Amino acid sequence: MRIKTVVLLACLSAPATVFAKNTTPQDVQAFIRNANACEHFAGEFDGGLSEKRQREIERSVVKHCQTAQKQLEQLSAKYRKNPRVTKIIRAHANDSVAGFR
């Protein structure tokens, strides 16, 4: 009986967890999107691609990596006293963002 109660309580609390508001600040979420796109496009470079595709990739790298690098600097300063958010920022500050130009 006790196991059934625990399982029932777990099932009842699951929807609350699923629908809980994301607690990561919006500006940090935007940084994460740009950092992920930066890393993705930086990994797309390939000598076998057409010149047109290489230019498209280069524009995307500049757009996302430059933006993410600026966001990284601003957000690191803004959230320096918030260890939870700082940890999230650092986790997404990939080599492509940190090493951009």
N, CA, C and O atoms as a Tinker XYZ file with bonds, in Angstrom:
   404  protein
     1  N      0.823000   -1.202000    0.000000    73     2
     2  CA     0.000000    0.000000    0.000000    64     1     3
     3  C      0.865000    1.264000    0.000000    63     2     4     5
     4  O      0.561000    2.232000   -0.697000    81     3
     5  N      1.922000    1.245000    0.770000    73     3     6
     6  CA     2.781000    2.422000    0.869000    64     5     7
     7  C      3.442000    2.748000   -0.476000    63     6     8     9
     8  O      3.559000    3.919000   -0.837000    81     7
     9  N      3.870000    1.734000   -1.211000    73     7    10
    10  CA     4.497000    1.945000   -2.513000    64     9    11
    11  C      3.494000    2.565000   -3.478000    63    10    12    13
    12  O      3.850000    3.448000   -4.258000    81    11
    13  N      2.251000    2.114000   -3.432000    73    11    14
    14  CA     1.220000    2.671000   -4.310000    64    13    15
    15  C      1.009000    4.152000   -4.018000    63    14    16    17
    16  O      0.817000    4.954000   -4.932000    81    15
    17  N      1.047000    4.502000   -2.753000    73    15    18
    18  CA     0.873000    5.904000   -2.371000    64    17    19
    19  C      2.020000    6.757000   -2.903000    63    18    20    21
    20  O      1.792000    7.852000   -3.416000    81    19
    21  N      3.238000    6.269000   -2.786000    73    19    22
    22  CA     4.404000    7.006000   -3.267000    64    21    23
    23  C      4.321000    7.177000   -4.785000    63    22    24    25
    24  O      4.579000    8.263000   -5.305000    81    23
    25  N      3.962000    6.108000   -5.488000    73    23    26
    26  CA     3.836000    6.172000   -6.941000    64    25    27
    27  C      2.731000    7.155000   -7.326000    63    26    28    29
    28  O      2.907000    7.953000   -8.247000    81    27
    29  N      1.612000    7.104000   -6.642000    73    27    30
    30  CA     0.506000    8.010000   -6.924000    64    29    31
    31  C      0.921000    9.462000   -6.707000    63    30    32    33
    32  O      0.616000   10.324000   -7.531000    81    31
    33  N      1.607000    9.735000   -5.612000    73    31    34
    34  CA     2.063000   11.100000   -5.346000    64    33    35
    35  C      3.059000   11.566000   -6.405000    63    34    36    37
    36  O      3.024000   12.723000   -6.825000    81    35
    37  N      3.942000   10.673000   -6.836000    73    35    38
    38  CA     4.909000   11.025000   -7.878000    64    37    39
    39  C      4.191000   11.358000   -9.177000    63    38    40    41
    40  O      4.559000   12.309000   -9.867000    81    39
    41  N      3.172000   10.581000   -9.512000    73    39    42
    42  CA     2.419000   10.827000  -10.745000    64    41    43
    43  C      1.645000   12.137000  -10.678000    63    42    44    45
    44  O      1.541000   12.855000  -11.672000    81    43
    45  N      1.115000   12.438000   -9.529000    73    43    46
    46  CA     0.351000   13.676000   -9.376000    64    45    47
    47  C      1.244000   14.915000   -9.398000    63    46    48    49
    48  O      0.818000   15.982000   -9.841000    81    47
    49  N      2.459000   14.775000   -8.928000    73    47    50
    50  CA     3.346000   15.942000   -8.904000    64    49    51
    51  C      4.080000   16.135000  -10.225000    63    50    52    53
    52  O      4.608000   17.221000  -10.465000    81    51
    53  N      4.133000   15.137000  -11.078000    73    51    54
    54  CA     4.847000   15.236000  -12.360000    64    53    55
    55  C      4.322000   16.367000  -13.240000    63    54    56    57
    56  O      5.130000   17.122000  -13.780000    81    55
    57  N      3.008000   16.522000  -13.409000    73    55    58
    58  CA     2.549000   17.631000  -14.259000    64    57    59
    59  C      3.010000   18.999000  -13.774000    63    58    60    61
    60  O      3.287000   19.879000  -14.589000    81    59
    61  N      3.096000   19.190000  -12.490000    73    59    62
    62  CA     3.559000   20.472000  -11.964000    64    61    63
    63  C      5.006000   20.715000  -12.370000    63    62    64    65
    64  O      5.393000   21.844000  -12.672000    81    63
    65  N      5.791000   19.666000  -12.375000    73    63    66
    66  CA     7.185000   19.783000  -12.785000    64    65    67
    67  C      7.281000   20.087000  -14.270000    63    66    68    69
    68  O      8.086000   20.920000  -14.687000    81    67
    69  N      6.468000   19.417000  -15.065000    73    67    70
    70  CA     6.499000   19.600000  -16.505000    64    69    71
    71  C      6.102000   21.024000  -16.887000    63    70    72    73
    72  O      6.692000   21.607000  -17.796000    81    71
    73  N      5.127000   21.577000  -16.212000    73    71    74
    74  CA     4.621000   22.895000  -16.551000    64    73    75
    75  C      5.252000   24.019000  -15.730000    63    74    76    77
    76  O      4.832000   25.172000  -15.830000    81    75
    77  N      6.244000   23.691000  -14.929000    73    75    78
    78  CA     6.903000   24.722000  -14.137000    64    77    79
    79  C      7.594000   25.717000  -15.067000    63    78    80    81
    80  O      8.136000   25.348000  -16.109000    81    79
    81  N      7.562000   26.958000  -14.675000    73    79    82
    82  CA     8.178000   28.018000  -15.473000    64    81    83
    83  C      9.698000   27.842000  -15.493000    63    82    84    85
    84  O     10.318000   27.562000  -14.467000    81    83
    85  N     10.280000   28.010000  -16.677000    73    83    86
    86  CA    11.730000   27.943000  -16.793000    64    85    87
    87  C     12.306000   29.110000  -15.997000    63    86    88    89
    88  O     11.934000   30.262000  -16.217000    81    87
    89  N     13.209000   28.810000  -15.081000    73    87    90
    90  CA    13.739000   29.847000  -14.202000    64    89    91
    91  C     15.021000   30.484000  -14.732000    63    90    92    93
    92  O     15.590000   31.362000  -14.083000    81    91
    93  N     15.475000   30.054000  -15.895000    73    91    94
    94  CA    16.649000   30.675000  -16.497000    64    93    95
    95  C     16.221000   32.007000  -17.108000    63    94    96    97
    96  O     15.270000   32.050000  -17.889000    81    95
    97  N     16.912000   33.096000  -16.762000    73    95    98
    98  CA    16.529000   34.410000  -17.294000    64    97    99
    99  C     16.496000   34.422000  -18.825000    63    98   100   101
   100  O     17.257000   33.710000  -19.480000    81    99
   101  N     15.609000   35.232000  -19.375000    73    99   102
   102  CA    15.421000   35.315000  -20.824000    64   101   103
   103  C     16.712000   35.706000  -21.552000    63   102   104   105
   104  O     17.015000   35.162000  -22.614000    81   103
   105  N     17.468000   36.646000  -20.983000    73   103   106
   106  CA    18.695000   37.060000  -21.652000    64   105   107
   107  C     19.733000   35.932000  -21.684000    63   106   108   109
   108  O     20.527000   35.838000  -22.619000    81   107
   109  N     19.718000   35.094000  -20.672000    73   107   110
   110  CA    20.626000   33.944000  -20.654000    64   109   111
   111  C     20.152000   32.892000  -21.656000    63   110   112   113
   112  O     20.972000   32.244000  -22.307000    81   111
   113  N     18.847000   32.719000  -21.784000    73   111   114
   114  CA    18.310000   31.790000  -22.782000    64   113   115
   115  C     18.697000   32.239000  -24.197000    63   114   116   117
   116  O     19.025000   31.408000  -25.044000    81   115
   117  N     18.660000   33.536000  -24.446000    73   115   118
   118  CA    19.058000   34.066000  -25.758000    64   117   119
   119  C     20.543000   33.801000  -25.999000    63   118   120   121
   120  O     20.939000   33.440000  -27.108000    81   119
   121  N     21.353000   33.976000  -24.979000    73   119   122
   122  CA    22.782000   33.673000  -25.088000    64   121   123
   123  C     22.996000   32.198000  -25.428000    63   122   124   125
   124  O     23.809000   31.870000  -26.292000    81   123
   125  N     22.277000   31.324000  -24.759000    73   123   126
   126  CA    22.410000   29.887000  -25.003000    64   125   127
   127  C     22.073000   29.559000  -26.457000    63   126   128   129
   128  O     22.772000   28.776000  -27.098000    81   127
   129  N     21.006000   30.156000  -26.969000    73   127   130
   130  CA    20.631000   29.920000  -28.375000    64   129   131
   131  C     21.743000   30.377000  -29.326000    63   130   132   133
   132  O     22.094000   29.663000  -30.264000    81   131
   133  N     22.290000   31.566000  -29.080000    73   131   134
   134  CA    23.359000   32.074000  -29.939000    64   133   135
   135  C     24.637000   31.247000  -29.797000    63   134   136   137
   136  O     25.310000   30.975000  -30.791000    81   135
   137  N     24.972000   30.851000  -28.580000    73   135   138
   138  CA    26.183000   30.047000  -28.364000    64   137   139
   139  C     26.058000   28.689000  -29.059000    63   138   140   141
   140  O     27.023000   28.206000  -29.651000    81   139
   141  N     24.880000   28.073000  -28.990000    73   139   142
   142  CA    24.672000   26.789000  -29.658000    64   141   143
   143  C     24.740000   26.939000  -31.173000    63   142   144   145
   144  O     25.331000   26.102000  -31.855000    81   143
   145  N     24.142000   27.995000  -31.697000    73   143   146
   146  CA    24.194000   28.241000  -33.146000    64   145   147
   147  C     25.623000   28.544000  -33.579000    63   146   148   149
   148  O     26.055000   28.101000  -34.643000    81   147
   149  N     26.348000   29.283000  -32.775000    73   147   150
   150  CA    27.748000   29.603000  -33.068000    64   149   151
   151  C     28.560000   28.313000  -33.192000    63   150   152   153
   152  O     29.297000   28.122000  -34.160000    81   151
   153  N     28.419000   27.452000  -32.222000    73   151   154
   154  CA    29.160000   26.187000  -32.232000    64   153   155
   155  C     28.755000   25.324000  -33.427000    63   154   156   157
   156  O     29.599000   24.698000  -34.068000    81   155
   157  N     27.473000   25.302000  -33.711000    73   155   158
   158  CA    26.984000   24.511000  -34.847000    64   157   159
   159  C     27.603000   24.993000  -36.160000    63   158   160   161
   160  O     28.186000   24.203000  -36.903000    81   159
   161  N     27.477000   26.280000  -36.438000    73   159   162
   162  CA    27.975000   26.806000  -37.707000    64   161   163
   163  C     29.503000   26.764000  -37.787000    63   162   164   165
   164  O     30.059000   26.557000  -38.865000    81   163
   165  N     30.177000   26.957000  -36.665000    73   163   166
   166  CA    31.641000   26.868000  -36.669000    64   165   167
   167  C     32.088000   25.449000  -37.047000    63   166   168   169
   168  O     33.145000   25.267000  -37.651000    81   167
   169  N     31.290000   24.464000  -36.695000    73   167   170
   170  CA    31.603000   23.081000  -37.037000    64   169   171
   171  C     31.225000   22.699000  -38.460000    63   170   172   173
   172  O     31.540000   21.598000  -38.910000    81   171
   173  N     30.554000   23.597000  -39.170000    73   171   174
   174  CA    30.103000   23.318000  -40.537000    64   173   175
   175  C     31.175000   23.578000  -41.588000    63   174   176   177
   176  O     31.042000   23.126000  -42.725000    81   175
   177  N     32.238000   24.300000  -41.228000    73   175   178
   178  CA    33.259000   24.614000  -42.224000    64   177   179
   179  C     33.835000   23.334000  -42.798000    63   178   180   181
   180  O     34.198000   22.409000  -42.070000    81   179
   181  N     33.909000   23.303000  -44.118000    73   179   182
   182  CA    34.416000   22.131000  -44.824000    64   181   183
   183  C     34.938000   22.599000  -46.181000    63   182   184   185
   184  O     34.238000   23.294000  -46.918000    81   183
   185  N     36.138000   22.222000  -46.496000    73   183   186
   186  CA    36.738000   22.637000  -47.761000    64   185   187
   187  C     35.996000   22.137000  -48.987000    63   186   188   189
   188  O     36.190000   22.672000  -50.079000    81   187
   189  N     35.153000   21.125000  -48.836000    73   187   190
   190  CA    34.433000   20.564000  -49.970000    64   189   191
   191  C     33.131000   21.276000  -50.287000    63   190   192   193
   192  O     32.431000   20.882000  -51.220000    81   191
   193  N     32.791000   22.300000  -49.547000    73   191   194
   194  CA    31.536000   23.019000  -49.784000    64   193   195
   195  C     31.708000   24.043000  -50.901000    63   194   196   197
   196  O     32.817000   24.500000  -51.177000    81   195
   197  N     30.606000   24.391000  -51.530000    73   195   198
   198  CA    30.650000   25.429000  -52.560000    64   197   199
   199  C     30.990000   26.771000  -51.908000    63   198   200   201
   200  O     30.797000   26.962000  -50.708000    81   199
   201  N     31.493000   27.683000  -52.718000    73   199   202
   202  CA    31.828000   29.014000  -52.187000    64   201   203
   203  C     30.604000   29.699000  -51.601000    63   202   204   205
   204  O     30.681000   30.369000  -50.571000    81   203
   205  N     29.472000   29.520000  -52.275000    73   203   206
   206  CA    28.231000   30.144000  -51.800000    64   205   207
   207  C     27.883000   29.629000  -50.403000    63   206   208   209
   208  O     27.552000   30.417000  -49.517000    81   207
   209  N     27.956000   28.321000  -50.202000    73   207   210
   210  CA    27.615000   27.736000  -48.899000    64   209   211
   211  C     28.632000   28.163000  -47.842000    63   210   212   213
   212  O     28.262000   28.435000  -46.700000    81   211
   213  N     29.894000   28.221000  -48.212000    73   211   214
   214  CA    30.916000   28.660000  -47.256000    64   213   215
   215  C     30.670000   30.102000  -46.804000    63   214   216   217
   216  O     30.857000   30.423000  -45.630000    81   215
   217  N     30.252000   30.975000  -47.733000    73   215   218
   218  CA    29.931000   32.369000  -47.367000    64   217   219
   219  C     28.724000   32.422000  -46.434000    63   218   220   221
   220  O     28.703000   33.198000  -45.479000    81   219
   221  N     27.718000   31.592000  -46.718000    73   219   222
   222  CA    26.533000   31.539000  -45.847000    64   221   223
   223  C     26.925000   31.118000  -44.438000    63   222   224   225
   224  O     26.471000   31.699000  -43.452000    81   223
   225  N     27.768000   30.107000  -44.360000    73   223   226
   226  CA    28.212000   29.620000  -43.053000    64   225   227
   227  C     29.035000   30.687000  -42.340000    63   226   228   229
   228  O     28.873000   30.903000  -41.138000    81   227
   229  N     29.911000   31.349000  -43.077000    73   227   230
   230  CA    30.734000   32.395000  -42.464000    64   229   231
   231  C     29.871000   33.531000  -41.914000    63   230   232   233
   232  O     30.133000   34.039000  -40.823000    81   231
   233  N     28.851000   33.924000  -42.663000    73   231   234
   234  CA    27.934000   34.981000  -42.174000    64   233   235
   235  C     27.216000   34.522000  -40.904000    63   234   236   237
   236  O     27.040000   35.301000  -39.967000    81   235
   237  N     26.810000   33.268000  -40.880000    73   235   238
   238  CA    26.120000   32.740000  -39.700000    64   237   239
   239  C     27.057000   32.662000  -38.501000    63   238   240   241
   240  O     26.655000   32.950000  -37.373000    81   239
   241  N     28.299000   32.274000  -38.745000    73   239   242
   242  CA    29.284000   32.220000  -37.664000    64   241   243
   243  C     29.484000   33.612000  -37.078000    63   242   244   245
   244  O     29.441000   33.794000  -35.861000    81   243
   245  N     29.701000   34.581000  -37.941000    73   243   246
   246  CA    29.920000   35.953000  -37.466000    64   245   247
   247  C     28.694000   36.441000  -36.691000    63   246   248   249
   248  O     28.824000   36.995000  -35.599000    81   247
   249  N     27.512000   36.232000  -37.257000    73   247   250
   250  CA    26.278000   36.699000  -36.616000    64   249   251
   251  C     26.119000   36.102000  -35.219000    63   250   252   253
   252  O     25.927000   36.838000  -34.250000    81   251
   253  N     26.197000   34.793000  -35.110000    73   251   254
   254  CA    25.912000   34.135000  -33.834000    64   253   255
   255  C     27.090000   34.196000  -32.859000    63   254   256   257
   256  O     26.888000   34.413000  -31.664000    81   255
   257  N     28.298000   34.009000  -33.347000    73   255   258
   258  CA    29.462000   34.009000  -32.447000    64   257   259
   259  C     29.749000   35.404000  -31.900000    63   258   260   261
   260  O     30.052000   35.564000  -30.717000    81   259
   261  N     29.653000   36.404000  -32.759000    73   259   262
   262  CA    29.889000   37.782000  -32.314000    64   261   263
   263  C     28.845000   38.189000  -31.276000    63   262   264   265
   264  O     29.173000   38.783000  -30.249000    81   263
   265  N     27.595000   37.863000  -31.556000    73   263   266
   266  CA    26.515000   38.185000  -30.618000    64   265   267
   267  C     26.714000   37.452000  -29.297000    63   266   268   269
   268  O     26.609000   38.050000  -28.226000    81   267
   269  N     27.000000   36.159000  -29.376000    73   267   270
   270  CA    27.183000   35.363000  -28.158000    64   269   271
   271  C     28.373000   35.856000  -27.346000    63   270   272   273
   272  O     28.324000   35.869000  -26.116000    81   271
   273  N     29.430000   36.259000  -28.019000    73   271   274
   274  CA    30.614000   36.750000  -27.310000    64   273   275
   275  C     30.290000   38.040000  -26.549000    63   274   276   277
   276  O     30.722000   38.211000  -25.409000    81   275
   277  N     29.541000   38.936000  -27.168000    73   275   278
   278  CA    29.129000   40.170000  -26.488000    64   277   279
   279  C     28.208000   39.848000  -25.314000    63   278   280   281
   280  O     28.342000   40.412000  -24.228000    81   279
   281  N     27.263000   38.923000  -25.555000    73   279   282
   282  CA    26.344000   38.529000  -24.489000    64   281   283
   283  C     27.109000   37.901000  -23.331000    63   282   284   285
   284  O     26.805000   38.163000  -22.168000    81   283
   285  N     28.093000   37.080000  -23.645000    73   283   286
   286  CA    28.890000   36.422000  -22.601000    64   285   287
   287  C     29.532000   37.450000  -21.686000    63   286   288   289
   288  O     29.493000   37.313000  -20.464000    81   287
   289  N     30.109000   38.454000  -22.265000    73   287   290
   290  CA    30.759000   39.506000  -21.470000    64   289   291
   291  C     29.735000   40.242000  -20.591000    63   290   292   293
   292  O     29.961000   40.445000  -19.398000    81   291
   293  N     28.615000   40.635000  -21.196000    73   291   294
   294  CA    27.586000   41.383000  -20.463000    64   293   295
   295  C     26.939000   40.535000  -19.366000    63   294   296   297
   296  O     26.764000   40.995000  -18.238000    81   295
   297  N     26.585000   39.296000  -19.706000    73   295   298
   298  CA    25.887000   38.438000  -18.745000    64   297   299
   299  C     26.807000   38.000000  -17.614000    63   298   300   301
   300  O     26.365000   37.859000  -16.474000    81   299
   301  N     28.071000   37.784000  -17.919000    73   299   302
   302  CA    29.021000   37.405000  -16.871000    64   301   303
   303  C     29.124000   38.502000  -15.826000    63   302   304   305
   304  O     29.202000   38.227000  -14.629000    81   303
   305  N     29.123000   39.742000  -16.284000    73   303   306
   306  CA    29.170000   40.871000  -15.345000    64   305   307
   307  C     27.838000   41.015000  -14.601000    63   306   308   309
   308  O     27.815000   41.216000  -13.387000    81   307
   309  N     26.747000   40.910000  -15.332000    73   307   310
   310  CA    25.421000   41.098000  -14.742000    64   309   311
   311  C     25.108000   40.054000  -13.665000    63   310   312   313
   312  O     24.526000   40.381000  -12.630000    81   311
   313  N     25.497000   38.799000  -13.911000    73   311   314
   314  CA    25.125000   37.715000  -13.002000    64   313   315
   315  C     26.300000   37.197000  -12.172000    63   314   316   317
   316  O     26.245000   36.075000  -11.669000    81   315
   317  N     27.353000   37.988000  -12.021000    73   315   318
   318  CA    28.549000   37.523000  -11.320000    64   317   319
   319  C     28.272000   37.119000   -9.869000    63   318   320   321
   320  O     29.001000   36.304000   -9.303000    81   319
   321  N     27.233000   37.681000   -9.275000    73   319   322
   322  CA    26.908000   37.348000   -7.881000    64   321   323
   323  C     25.812000   36.282000   -7.771000    63   322   324   325
   324  O     25.302000   36.013000   -6.684000    81   323
   325  N     25.464000   35.690000   -8.894000    73   323   326
   326  CA    24.436000   34.643000   -8.913000    64   325   327
   327  C     25.094000   33.346000   -9.381000    63   326   328   329
   328  O     25.212000   33.113000  -10.584000    81   327
   329  N     25.523000   32.500000   -8.442000    73   327   330
   330  CA    26.272000   31.297000   -8.809000    64   329   331
   331  C     25.501000   30.333000   -9.720000    63   330   332   333
   332  O     26.100000   29.697000  -10.587000    81   331
   333  N     24.203000   30.222000   -9.537000    73   331   334
   334  CA    23.413000   29.306000  -10.359000    64   333   335
   335  C     23.415000   29.747000  -11.822000    63   334   336   337
   336  O     23.630000   28.932000  -12.719000    81   335
   337  N     23.177000   31.021000  -12.056000    73   335   338
   338  CA    23.135000   31.543000  -13.421000    64   337   339
   339  C     24.544000   31.578000  -14.017000    63   338   340   341
   340  O     24.723000   31.291000  -15.200000    81   339
   341  N     25.530000   31.925000  -13.212000    73   339   342
   342  CA    26.916000   31.934000  -13.675000    64   341   343
   343  C     27.330000   30.550000  -14.163000    63   342   344   345
   344  O     28.024000   30.419000  -15.171000    81   343
   345  N     26.906000   29.533000  -13.449000    73   343   346
   346  CA    27.216000   28.151000  -13.841000    64   345   347
   347  C     26.584000   27.812000  -15.199000    63   346   348   349
   348  O     27.211000   27.151000  -16.028000    81   347
   349  N     25.369000   28.256000  -15.420000    73   347   350
   350  CA    24.683000   28.026000  -16.696000    64   349   351
   351  C     25.422000   28.748000  -17.825000    63   350   352   353
   352  O     25.633000   28.183000  -18.898000    81   351
   353  N     25.803000   29.973000  -17.578000    73   351   354
   354  CA    26.519000   30.761000  -18.588000    64   353   355
   355  C     27.839000   30.079000  -18.945000    63   354   356   357
   356  O     28.153000   29.907000  -20.123000    81   355
   357  N     28.599000   29.697000  -17.944000    73   355   358
   358  CA    29.890000   29.040000  -18.188000    64   357   359
   359  C     29.727000   27.728000  -18.940000    63   358   360   361
   360  O     30.563000   27.375000  -19.772000    81   359
   361  N     28.658000   27.013000  -18.649000    73   359   362
   362  CA    28.430000   25.726000  -19.308000    64   361   363
   363  C     28.198000   25.887000  -20.811000    63   362   364   365
   364  O     28.424000   24.951000  -21.578000    81   363
   365  N     27.753000   27.062000  -21.228000    73   363   366
   366  CA    27.467000   27.305000  -22.646000    64   365   367
   367  C     28.494000   28.209000  -23.326000    63   366   368   369
   368  O     28.377000   28.504000  -24.515000    81   367
   369  N     29.487000   28.640000  -22.577000    73   367   370
   370  CA    30.549000   29.481000  -23.150000    64   369   371
   371  C     31.557000   28.565000  -23.834000    63   370   372   373
   372  O     32.673000   28.376000  -23.350000    81   371
   373  N     31.146000   27.999000  -24.967000    73   371   374
   374  CA    31.977000   27.025000  -25.671000    64   373   375
   375  C     33.186000   27.685000  -26.335000    63   374   376   377
   376  O     33.295000   28.910000  -26.380000    81   375
   377  N     34.088000   26.850000  -26.848000    73   375   378
   378  CA    35.311000   27.360000  -27.478000    64   377   379
   379  C     35.021000   28.273000  -28.669000    63   378   380   381
   380  O     35.757000   29.229000  -28.911000    81   379
   381  N     33.965000   27.983000  -29.402000    73   379   382
   382  CA    33.636000   28.808000  -30.562000    64   381   383
   383  C     33.284000   30.233000  -30.148000    63   382   384   385
   384  O     33.643000   31.192000  -30.832000    81   383
   385  N     32.590000   30.365000  -29.040000    73   383   386
   386  CA    32.211000   31.691000  -28.541000    64   385   387
   387  C     33.444000   32.388000  -27.956000    63   386   388   389
   388  O     33.752000   33.526000  -28.311000    81   387
   389  N     34.127000   31.704000  -27.073000    73   387   390
   390  CA    35.283000   32.299000  -26.386000    64   389   391
   391  C     36.417000   32.647000  -27.337000    63   390   392   393
   392  O     37.126000   33.632000  -27.128000    81   391
   393  N     36.591000   31.850000  -28.374000    73   391   394
   394  CA    37.705000   32.061000  -29.279000    64   393   395
   395  C     37.380000   32.862000  -30.524000    63   394   396   397
   396  O     38.231000   33.017000  -31.400000    81   395
   397  N     36.158000   33.375000  -30.616000    73   395   398
   398  CA    35.794000   34.133000  -31.806000    64   397   399
   399  C     36.608000   35.414000  -31.858000    63   398   400   401
   400  O     36.569000   36.222000  -30.929000    81   399
   401  N     37.333000   35.596000  -32.928000    73   399   402
   402  CA    38.199000   36.747000  -33.214000    64   401   403
   403  C     38.819000   37.254000  -31.981000    63   402   404
   404  O     39.580000   38.221000  -32.025000    81   403
